[in-house]
Amino acid sequence: MSFGRSSAVYIHQQVLGSTTNQAAEISSVTVHPVALFSILDHYLRRKDEQARVIGTLLGTVSDSGEVEVRSSFAVPHSESEQQVAIDGDHHRAMYELHHRINPKEVVIGWYSTGSNLNANSALIQNLYSQETAPLRAVHLAINTGLEESMGGAGVEAYISSPVGVTPKPENCVFVPVPIELRFRETEKSGLDLLASASSAAAGPGVTQPISDLEALEQSIKSVTEMLDRVLAYVRSVLAGEVQGDPAVGRYLLDTFAASTDDLEKGGFSASLQDTLMVSYLANLVRSQAEVSSRLALAATT
């Protein structure tokens, strides 16, 4: 590990390695909601005197240079205009614990809140570059939009490049990298619940989890609306009102052709019958349990 053995790494006093080693090129960065929410939670729990918080990014890197940020953890630090110190012991302990659970995820960089990239940021970037070598460390800047007038909250990704004939750790330029926020299908329900909190009838910041039937109803309505939009688009193309997009046509063909055989074989009807049977059995068990409890209560009285 590049964070040394002491509990705090004072970067301005440490003799850091050269940043001129050949590093793999990073083409894009993808951030998952778990990592983003962890960063925002760290920011909300910060001390009042802290201007920003920093932490470690964990994820994977493909052979084509695509970085996927899957999770993150906070790293205590303190900084001033003259120095910046990071708790190296905390970083090592958290990474070792996380590595036991997700051995495929490695350190890919660090994050900070705010949009101020200064000399301290360059020092931290150089320290994490030693940790991720030969890959360039990714810096994720989260603009919370609370006290900065930069158009509200936002997420930006950077990699560093040395500057000067004899590069120094504090001398580097941060180069922006294309970034994308992406979620898995398993995370969609949780994100939908968070998105509905702002318009919840129970009041601002208060919302109740929806039941399975309500979730099914919302999913069916969403699918129906999407099918209506697709049908309207197809009808407009056939009527000559709009020019068809070949890419959209191929996508629709691949999407609907995947389940054509199942529909012809009655797969949808069989699935619907299975669902109704499970619902019937569940109601039957519930009724029997209620009758049994009432008979037991009548016997005791």
N, C-alpha and C positions, 0 to 999 in steps of 0.2 A: 504494500500500500504506500502511497505517496504522502500520506498525512502524518508520518512520523510517529514517535512513541509518546510524546508529551500530550497532556490533556488539551492544550491549546496550541495551535500552530500560528505563530506570528509571521505572517507572510513577508513583511518587509525586512525581517532579519534572516530569512531562510535563503540559502543559496540554491536557487531553482535551476533545473536543467534547461537546456536549449529548446527553443520552440521551432527550430528549423528542420526537424526530422521530417522525413516523408510521411505524410498523413493521408488517409483515405478520404476521398472526396465525398461530401454529403450532398445529395440531390434534393431531398425534401424531408420534412419533419411532420409526423402525425401524432396528435395528442389525444388521449382518451379522457373521458369525463372523470374517471377516478383520480387521475393525477391532477387534473385541474381543480377539482373540489378540495383535494388535500392541500393544495397550495393556498386556496382562498381561506380554508379553515385555519391554516397556520397564520395567515395574515390577520384574521379576526382575533386570534388569541395572543397576539404580540403584546409586548409591554408598551406603555404609552410613550416612553421616550425613544422607542425604536422607529427609525425612519423607514426601514425596510426589513424584510426577512429573506433568508436564503435557505436553500436545501439542495438535496441530491436528486437527480432524475435517473430513473431505472427503466430499462426497456430492451429492445432488440434492434439489431442493425442488419439489413439484408446485404447481399453481395453487390447490389446495384447502388448502395449508398442511401437507401431509404431508412430513416430512423423512426422508430415507433416508441413513443413515450407511454408506458403502461401504468406506472405508479411513481411515487415520490415520497420522500420523508424529509422532515425538517432537520436542520443542522444549526445548533446555537452558535452565534457569532457576536462579535462586537467590533465596531469600526469607528474611526475618527478620520480627520484629514491627514494625520501622520501615519496611521497604521490600521491594519485589519487583522483580527484573530478569529480562527475557526476551531471549534471543539473537535479535534481529530479522533479522540476516543469514542465520542458519541457516533461519529460517522462510521467508524469501523464496526462498532457493536450493532448498529442498525442494519448495516449492509450484510453482516454475517447472519443475522436473524432472518432477514428477507431472503437471502440466498438459499437458506435451508428450505423455504417454502417454494420459491420460484427460482430454481437453479439456472434457468435459461435467461433470466433477466440480469443484465450487467449495468454498471455505471456508464451512462452515456453523456452526462453533463450536469449542469446545475441550473437552478432557477432563482429568480429574485423578483420582488414586487417593486413597482415603479419603473420609470423609463429613463432614469439617469445612469448613463454609462460613463464611469469615471476611471481614474487610475486604480482605485480599489477593485473595481469590476475586472480590470485587466489582470490584476494580480490573482484574483480568484479563478479567472478563466485559465491562466497559465498553470495553476495548481491542479485543476481538474483535467487539463490537457495531459499532464503526466499520468493521471489515473486512467485515462481512456486511450492512451497511445497504443498503436499508431493512428487511431481514429481521432479526429478533431473533436474536442468537447463542444457540446451544444449548450448554448445559453438561452434559456427561456425567460423572457421579460414579460411579466404580468402587470399591465397598467390597470390598477383597481378603479381609476376614474373618480376617486373620492375627493382628492385635493389637487389633482392635476388637470389642467385644461387642455387635454389632447384628444378631444372628441369622444370621451367616455372610455369605458373599459375595453381592453383589447389584449391580444396575445401575439407576441412576436418572437421569432427564433433567429439566433445569430450563431455564426462561427467566427473565429478570430484568425487574423493573418498578421504576422510580424511586420514591423515597420522599421526602417533604418538599415544602415550598413552592418552595424553590430546590434542585432535585436536584443532588447531588454524585456524582462517580464512585464514591466509597466507600460511598455510601448507597443501597442497593437491596435489594429482597426477591426471593428466588429462589422462583419458582412452579413446582411440579411439573407435568410434562407426561406424558401416557400414553406408555408405551414398550413396544416389542415386539421380541423377538429372532427373526429370521427368517433362513433359509438357503435357498439355491437348490438345485435338484435335483442340479446338478453338484458341490455341496459336501457332499452327504449321505454319500458313501462315505468321505470323509476324516473327517467327524465320527463316523461309526460306528467307524472304526478307532481314533480317540482314545478313544471311550467304552469300547471293549473292552480298553483298556490296563490298567484297574484290575482286571479279572478274568482277565488273561492268565496262562496256565500257566507262561510263562517267568519270571515274577517280577514284583514291583511296578515299574511304570515302564518295563518292557521288553515290547515286542510286535513281532511280525513282520507285514509286509504279507501279506494273503491273496492267493491266486492267483485267476485269473479264474474257474476252475471252482468254487472255494469261494465266491466272491462270488455267482456265479449260483445256487448251491445255497441260500445264505442268502436271496437275493431270492425264490426260489421258495417257500421255507418261510414267509417273511414274508407273501407274497401269499396262500398257502394259509390261514394263520391268520386273515388279515383276511377272506377269503371265508367261512371257517367262522363267524366272528362275525356277518357280515352275514346269512348263511343262518339262523343261530339266531335273530337278531332278526326276520327276516321270518316265520319259522315261528311265533314267539311272538305276533306281531301277527295273523297269520291265525287262530291258535287262540284269540284273544281273551284271552291271558294278560296282555299289556301293551297300552297305548294307543299307537297309531301316531303318529309325528310327521310332519306333512305336509312340513316342510322336509327331513327325512331322505329321505322318499319321492321328492320331486322331485330331490334330489341323486343318489339311486341310479338314477332313471330317466334323467337326463342322462348319468350316467357309463357305464351299460351300453348305452344306446341308441346311443352314439357309435360302437361297434364291431360293432353287430348286422349291418349290411350286409356288413362284411368277413367275419364268421363264416359268413353264409349263402353267400357266394361262394367259400368255401374259402380265405379269406385266411390263416387260422391254419395250415392244413395246408401251404400254399405256403411260408409263412415257416419252418415247421419243416423242410420239405424243404431249403430253402436253407441253413439252419443245419447240418443233417446233411451236406450236400454240402461245405460249407466245411471242416467237421471232417474229413471223409474225405480231401479233397485235402491238408489240412495233414499228416495222418498219412502219406499217400503220399509227399509231398515229404520228410518226415523219414526215412522208410525208405530212399528212394533216396539221400539224402545219406549215410546210415550205410553202405549197401552200397558206395557209391563210395569212401568213406574206407577201408573195409576192403580193397577191391581195390587201391587205391593203396598201402596198407601192405604187402600181400602181394607186389606187384610190386617194391617196394624191397628186400624181404628175399630 
